[in-house]
Amino acid sequence: MGSVLMKPIRESVKRLHELSKCVKKEKKESGNNSSETVWSKCNVCIEANSNQHQHYNCSCGLNINDGHQHGNTTTAVDDDAKPPNSSFAHAVINMVGMLIGLGQLSTPYAIEKGGWGCALIFVIGLAIMCCYSCNLLMKCLEKNPKLRSYVDIGEHAFGRRGKLLASTFIYVEIFMALVSYTISLHDNLTTVFMGTHFQQHFLNKLHVANVLSSSQILTMLAVFVAVPSLWFSDLSSISFLSTLGILMSLVIFLSVASTPIFGGVKVNHTIPLLQLRNVPSVSGIYFYSYAGHVVFPDLYRAMKDPSKFTKVSIVSFSVVTILYTTLGFLGAKMFGGEVKSQITLSMPHKSTITKIGQWATVITPITKYALEFAPLAIHFHHKLPTSMSRRSKMIARGTVGSVVLLVILALALSVPYFESVLGLTGSLVSVAICLIFPCAFYTKICWPQIPKLVKVLNFCLIAFGVVIGVMGTISSSRLLLNNL
């Protein structure tokens, strides 16, 4: 079973490595007969030629045409010349990998605080709604084959305003997600090294004028370890981080599931039916858990048989829903009202299983920084002057990425309230990206062909998303302000 699951991942990494070799240098004679280096673009590489109406051939045989730009990315590869290579299993693994993240850590907390009735409505109901909205994006892509990204769909539906709105929400979600990952890193590092020889004899000596605690120093060191990954211009160089992140999510799940057996924790707590006062604040956590729609257009375009995308989404959301439900109810039953916002922090501190789960939680954010920052890096790269050399662009991009990461670090250390930040992220931006925008985009683009019943359904989902988003944003903001 393990070899079957890992085969698509190995094929993906191998493909990324092969495509990373596609970038080649072309010499273009300028007016003064001087030679200038131009980099052609492959579908894996961040480096891209920004000159339009030029035609190049990659060394892999893919024809590249830089004639069209959509949103924050450049549609450089002609559909006929870029053979999709993603199988059904590969697409499922990629989609599950994008959906599983911090949600699995916080679902037990959300179930305990909101009640099991709220959990059934949100975990299962949101899975159905988000799976539906995922397929609405697919229908938009089918409507116009030139569309390749989430931002493209927004621009096609509402013009420049749609492009700006989609881009803004995507970048805000990335930024806030990275803040949440850093808070998680801080909390779990603190628990891992609590009372150890390393903390007592090394970290305590590093206190800077009694301003920085040992946990803050640990977090800074971990973030500094991740900084070099932001300097890579070729995504294939860091593709292994995606695989590592998926494996760490699996380790976290197995460690929590093994706690009743090896950790000596009884599964005997009672979960309340419904706690209405907490529903708005935990709704954002549920929405964040299903927010992966930004990359779904890329998964669709990469499939060998796009007609199977609906089945891919159903299988993926079913797997994630089963995982969230199992982990969430198990964690809530194990710890009851004592469950923390991250399930790994509630596990027995001296247990080996706990240490494994916490180390997996520590490694996960480090694997996410470069991958999450990639869209921002690509957008920033395309805004740089074409006259800049490749080395200068790399330095500029790496410097900006490092500065942004340091800002994220400072914010995470200043506002270390994981559940509030995660809930605010889900209510403020994730609900729009995974529910409101897809319904609005599809309704606008395909209006003449949509049956009246579907139009009513989409408007109801948009209204539901707006109401829940506003209520969740207000509730999470209040909790955050009260904690400051």
C-alpha positions, 0 to 999 in steps of 0.5 A: 500500500505504501509503495503504491501511494509513494509511486505517484509522488516519486514520479512527480519529483522525477518529472519536476527534476527533468523539467528543471533542466529545460531552461536554456540560454538564448542570445538576442542581438540588441541594437548595438550588436551587444549580446544579452542573455534571455532565459526562456520559461519552462512550466516548472521554473520561476525564471521566465522571459518577460518579452512578449510575442517570442517563440522558444523551444525548451530542451525537453521539446516543449514549445514555449510561447510568451504571448499571453499573460493572465493575472499574476502568472504568465501563460507561457506554454501552449496547451497542445505543446505541454503534455499533461502528465498527472494520473488520477492517483497523482492528482488525488495525492496532490489535492489531499496534500494541499488540503491537509495542513493546520486543519488537522491540528485544530479540528479537535479543538473546533469540535470540542468548542463548537459541539459535535452537532456543529462539527457534523454540519461544518466538517461534512457540509463544508466538504460538500460545498467546497467540493462543489465550488472546486468543480465550478472552477473546473467548469470555468476552465472548460469554458475558456481553455486559455484560463490557467489559474485562479486569478485568470478566472477572476479576471475573466469574470470581472475584469481587472477588479476581479483580478485585483480582488482574487490576487489580494485575497490570495496573498493575504491568505498566504501571509496569514497562513505563514503567520499561523505556521510560525505560531505553530512552530513556536508552540511545539518547539517550546513543548519539545525542548521544555525542561531539557538539558538544551534549554537549561544550559544553552538557551537560557544563556542566550537571553537577550537583555531578558527581552527574548525568551528561550522559546522565541530564540528557538523559533528564530533559529528554526525560521533562519534555517528555512530562509535559504529555501526562499532563494531558490529560483527553480521550484524543482530544487525544493519539490522534495519539501512538498513530499516531506510535508505530506509525510509529516501530516501522515506522521501527525495523524498516526501519532495522535491515533496511537496515543490511546494505545501507547500514551495511556490516554482514555477516550472517555470524555463527553463532547457537547452537542452544540455551543452556539456562542462558539460557532462563529469563532470556530467556523473560520477554522473549518473553512481554513481546513478546506482552503486549497482552491487556489491551486486546483486550476493547476491540478486540473490543467496537469491531468492527463484526463481532465474529465476525471477531475470531478472524481478526483475532487470527490475522492480527495475531499472524502479522504480529507473529511474522513481524516478530519472527522476521525482525528477531530472526534478522537482528540476531543474524546481523549482530552475533552475541555482540556484540548488545546488549539493544537492537538499535539500540545494536549498529548502526554509530554513524556510519551515517545509518540508525543515527541514524534508528533510534535517533531513532525509538527515542527518540521511541517512549517519549515517545509511550507515557507518556500512553497507558500511563498512561491506565488509571491516570488513569481509575481515579484519576479515578473515585476522586475525590470527585464534589464536586470541580470538573472543573478540580480533578480535572484538576489532581489527576490531572495532579499524580499522573501527573507525580509517578508519572512522576518516580518512574519516571524516578528508578527507571530512572536508578537501575537502567539494566539494560534486559534484566533489567527487561524480562525481569523484567516479562515473567516476573513479570506479562506471563506471567500477563496473556497466558496464565495469567489468560485460561485460568483465567478462561475455564475458570471462567466456561465450565466446564460447556460446555468439553470435557474435552480443552480443560480439560486443555489449559488446565490444561497452559497454566496450569502451563506459564505458572506454571513458566516465570514462576517460573523467569524471575522468579528468573533475571531477579531474580538478574541484576538484583541482580548488576548493582546 
